[in-house]
Amino acid sequence: MNDISAVVADLPKVLLHDHLAGEPAQNPDALAAQVRGHLERLAADRVVHVELRITPELHTADGLTLQEVIDCAVAGLDVPLVDARLIPTALPDGDVAAVAELAVRNHGEHVAGFAATAGTGSLTRHSDAFRLLRENYVPFVVDAGLDGGHGGIEEIGEALQLGAVRLGHAVNLVDDFHIDTEGFEGVLPGRVSGWVRDRHVTVDLSPTHEVDAGAVPDLAEHPLTLLQQLGFTCTVNTGAGAGTLSEEFSRLAEVHGYGLEEFFDLTVNAVKGAFLTEVERQDLLERIILPAYEAQDLEAGLDEFGEHGDFTG
């Protein structure tokens, strides 16, 4: 383990896009144990807050109801050192309405929001489900605009119009950029991507997963750095990948020269974008994130938040 990897491994991390690993469990004890084991691995990687995606429809083969799946998963959240919230996730072509209703019914201390993917058709076919979420103030993230899919930038636009407050895997935002050939301002976002940037819509990226999925050729060509340079609010996650967030950060250090300032920025963005209350965000930042980075003698980038940790904006 090189020096930066050792430092990264010890930093507290916030993970907004993570999927429950392993084959679907089909009985209550097994499912709770699966969730617990997954969170124990995250705690070992110093993940202090995670939004864990669980796809309830995958766990009903042996007779569990969707509600029982959530109840069993909640029973597995009792892992020290990591604050975990569930994100019920609909299969791309599954019963999106039922899972949205499930998220609404359970939204609160343990269920933070909802996640969906477009699948093989337009997101608008699920407009009633998204309206139910909006009417009940349940935040949701939509995975949209991933290369190899069907929607690209149009899919990202649909997600925004339907009320998504975060975007997952939205590497195709760059397809909406253009070059300013007259004003010499360089790369400029278009109508959809400009909305994402200017309204600080959080873009949850999972670089290794997106490379493995063929969305980008390799990590060196991943649009994360360009998006950050242009002012987009980005986070880095594992997604459905098998690695850890420490490994993800270490790859960015190796390929793009990322250091503590970049990791701090990504972590603060994750705190900002988390489906938490403002009080919970402030507590996470002030009690855990800031002290750890201050201990690494990171001065640049911390002063802007002030002595009270005011990171809204």
N, C-alpha and C positions, 0 to 999 in steps of 0.2 A: 504494500500500500504506500503510494507516494505521499508527500506532505499535504498537498491540497485534499487528497482523498481522506486522509486522517482527520483533517479539520472539518470537512464536509460531513463525515460520519458522525461527528459530535454535535453538529448544529441542529437545533430544533426545526422541524419541517412541518409544513401545512400542505396537505394533499387533498385536492378537490375532485379529482377524477381517478377513481380506483375501483376495480371490480372484484367482487368476492371470488377468490381463486378456488379451483378444483371442480370436480364433477358435482352436479346438483345433489344435495343431501335430501333423502326422502322420508326422514322421520324427525320428530322434534328434537330429541337429544343430539342426533348427528348434526343437524343444522346449527343448533346453538354452539356446539363444539367447533364446527367449521368456522363460524364467525369469530369465535374466541381465538382460535389458532391463528387465523388471518391477522387479527389485531395484535396478537402477541408478536408476530413477525414485524409488523409496522412499528410497534413500540421499541423493538430492538434496533430499528433503523432511526430512532429518535423522531418519528412522526408524532407530533403532539396533538394534532387535530386532523381528522380525516372525514370526508364525506364518502361513505362506502356504498357503492351501487350494488343493489341486489335485484335480480330479475325474478319476481315472485312466481311467474308462470312456469319457470323451469323447475320448481320445487313441489309441484302439485301432483306428480304422477302416482304417488301412493295414497292420495286422498286428502292431503292437506288443503285447506282452503287458502285463498290469497291472504286473508286476515291472519290465519294461523301461521303462515310463513313469516309474516312481519312479527308476530308475537314471539316466535322461536328465535328470530334474528335478534330482537331486542334483548332476549335473555342472554345472548352471547356478547353483549356490549360491555360487560363488567370487567374490563381489562385495565389495570392501573397504568398511569402515565400517558394514556392516549384518550383524548376526548373524541368519541366516534358518533357520527350521526348517519342514519340510513337515508339513501336516496332510492326509493322504488323506481325501477327502470322498466319501461315497456319494451317488449320485443318489437322490432321494426314493423312487422306485419301481424302483430298479435292484437290482443284486446286492449288497445290504448286507453279507451274510455274506462274500463274496469280498473286498470292500474292507477289512472288519474284519480278516480273516486277513492281508491285505497289511500293514496297520498293525502287527499283532502281529509279523509276520516281520521288519519293518524298524525296529521301534521302537528308538531309540537316539540316536546323535549327530545325525543329520539328520532323522529322522522323530519328531516330538514327541508325536503323539497321533492322534486320529480325530475326524471330525465327521459328523453326520447330521442329516437333517430328516425329519419325520414323513411328509410326502407326503399321499396321499389316504386313509390308513388309520391304525389305531392303531399306535403304536410297539411295542407288545407283540408284534406279529408278527415282530419282529426280535430277540426276547429272547435267542435262542441266540447271536447275534452280539455283543450287549452282554455276555452272560455270558463269552464268550471274551475280550473286552477286559478285563473285571474280573479274571478268573482270571490274566491275564498282566500285570496292573498297568499297563495302557495307559490313560491318562486320555482322556476324550472329552467333547466339547461337543455339545449338541443344540440346534438352532434350533427353538424351541417357543413357542407362545402369540402368534403374530403375527396381527393382525387380517386378516380376509380368508381365513384358513385354516379348518381344520375343528375344531380342538381347544381353543383358548383355555386357560383355567387348568387344565382336565383334562389337556391335552397336557403342560403344564409339570409337573404331578404325575407323569405317566407317566415323563417324562424323568428326574426325580429318583429315582423308585423303581427305574428300570433302572440307575442309577449315574452319571448325568451329573454332572460336577464343575463345569461351567460351562453357562450358558444363553445362547443367542444370540437376539436380537430379542424378548426376553420382555416386550414392552410390555403384554401382557394381564395381567401381575401385578396391575395396578391394579384389575382386575375382581374380585379377591379381597379388596379393602379394604372396610371398613365404617366408619360414623361412630358414635363413642361418644356416645350422646345422654344418658347418665346420669352417667358419670364425668367428662365434660368433658375427655377426653384427646385429642379430635380424631379424626384418621384412624387406624384400627388395621388392621394386616395380618390376614388370615385364616389358616387352617390351612396352606395350601400356601405362600402368600407369606411367612408368618411363619417357616416353615422355611428359606426362601431367605435371608431377612434374618438370622435368628439363627445360622445355621450358616455365614454369610459365603460363600454360593455366589455366585461372580462372575457378574454379569449383563453380557454384552457387547452394548452397544447401538450402532446405526449410525443416528443420528438422520435424516440426510438421506435415506438409503436407505429408512428406515421411513416417512418422509413421502411419498417418491416412490411407495412401494408401497401407499399408502392406509391404512396402519395407524393413522396419526394425521393430523389435518387439516393442521397446519402445525407448524413448529418451536416456535412460542410455546406450543403445547399438548402438546408432547412430555412424557411422564412422567418424563424423566431427573431434573429438578430435584426433583420430589416424592419419587422413590425415594431420592435422596441425602439429602434432609431427614429421611426416616424411617429412615435408617441402612443402606440396602442398599449392597452393594459393587458399584459400577458402573464400567464402562470405556466409552470412546468409540472408535469404529472407523469405517472407511470401508465395511465390508461389501462388497457387490457394486457399490457406487457407483463413479462415474468420477472423483470428486474426490480431493484429498489430505487427509491428517489435519490438516495446517496449516489448510486451508480449513474443515474441520469445527470445529476449535477456534475459528477466527475467527468463524464464524457464531454459536457459543455466546457469544462475547464480545459480539457485536452484539445478539443477541436476548435473552440472559439475563444480561448483565453479567458474564460469567465473566472472571476474571483469573488471575494467576500461582498464587494459592493453589488455585483450583479445578483448574487444569491439572496442578499438582503432585499433588493428591489423585488425579485420574484416572490419572495416569501411575504413581503408586505402586501403585494398585489393579491396573493392568495387569501390573506387575512381580510382585505377589503372586499373580495368577491365571495367570501364564504357566506352560506345561508345561516347567518347568526344575527343576533341582535347587536346593536351598536355597543351596548354595555359589554357583551361577551367579546366582541372584537377588541375593544380597548383593553380588556383584561388579558386577553391572549397576547396582545402586542406588548403591554407594559410589564406583565409578570413573567413572561417566558421568552419572547422573541428578542426584545431589546436588550435585556441583561446578558443573554448569550452572545450576541454580536458585540456588545460593549466589552465583554471579556476577551474578545479577540482583537481589541484595540482598533476596531473599525470606527473611524471618526467621520469620514466623508459619507454624506447621505443621511446621517442620523440627526443632525442639527435641525433639518427642515421640519421635523415633527415636533420640536419644542419639548420643554420639560414635562408637559402633560401628555405627550404621545398623541397629539391631534393629527391624525393622518387622513382626515376626510378631505374630499376635494374631487 
